[in-house]
Amino acid sequence: MDRRRRRARAVGLALALTASATLAADSAPPLRALRWVSPDADPVAVFATEPTECLRQPTDPAAAKALEIGRAAFRTPLLLGGQAARAGLTCESCHRSGRGNPDFQFPGASGEPGTADVTLSLFSSRRGNGIHDPRPIPDLSGPRKQLKVARADLPAFIRGLIVEEFDGREPTPEVLAGLAAYVSALDPAACPAESRAPARVAALMDDARRVLAAARNAAVDGDRPTAGLMVAAARARLGLIDERYAALTSLRTRLRQADAGLAGVQATLRDGRPGAVRQLDDWLRESRSLEAALRSREPASLFNPARLSQAANRRLPPKAS
Ligand code: HEC
């Protein structure tokens, strides 16, 4: 798309909504996240690998617990509300692995790739300023001095993002403190040597278990709303696996059963019934055999870059010569 057309498309709310309606009519991309990267981006370069995370681990157990809550919340669409949640956006969609996202482009909410307008009415019924002013998505793991928001101001800033800009529900104090702890612990000094790592099913399963450990802690503390959000974060991880196994029917059935198990935990938490911790322990134990089955068929899934390339290119219209 040339610059003029891109400009013309990127003007204001009416066009933004038209753009998202057009999007819904498109054939669904194999990975949901392809909806918010630039059409010019190479799907394999962007999604066969993931940026690595630059996270400083605190030594204090209470701080570590808060950080895990924030890390999980950062990755769940339920944290945000309205359009963003419906589209499946999370903090991590824009700040991949806590970094930036040079390929991000959400129809109607971005200008050049790598920018987003977080004051657009598309996402917010409250803060939308009606003006299209996309800004570069900052790398939250970059040098502190390049960041605008001071550590002490993070809770207020993040609350504003969730409630005002993304129409999310008021986060629990634990979730808000956790998000601030997570963002504060992102540190360029903690970056691994490699800036990207292959996307693997084992990493996503590990992540689901890590998130559920945070859910278990919150459930033990009697903090059901936070525990529920953590379970939602784990379900979002399963969703990311599910879409890559779309062609593998029997594994998909198992994934959906595993997801239904987590929906059951959410119901237990919501209804205030006892037993969530035991349900979580059962799920965590059974997740090992699910993971083994998934790993054995990983080469046939879209975790395989060649398969991903095929699936992503199949839906592209032939290039005009
Ligand atoms: C649609 C993309 C998008 C999403 C989703 C998003 N952000 Fe951002 N974020 C941005 C952009 C763009 C900026 C820069 C805004 C500016 O410059 O005014 C930003 C800025 C920030 C900053 C300030 C960085 C600094 O300079 O100090 C923090 C912290 C942050 N985001 C955290 C989060 C958290 C936490 C979430 C989830 C609740 C989130 N973001 C969701 C795009 C996004």
Residues whose N, C-alpha, C, O or C-beta is under 5 A from the ligand:
A	BS01	HEC	T90 C91 C94 A116 R135 P136 I137 P138 Q146 L147 K148 V149 I158 L161 I162 V183
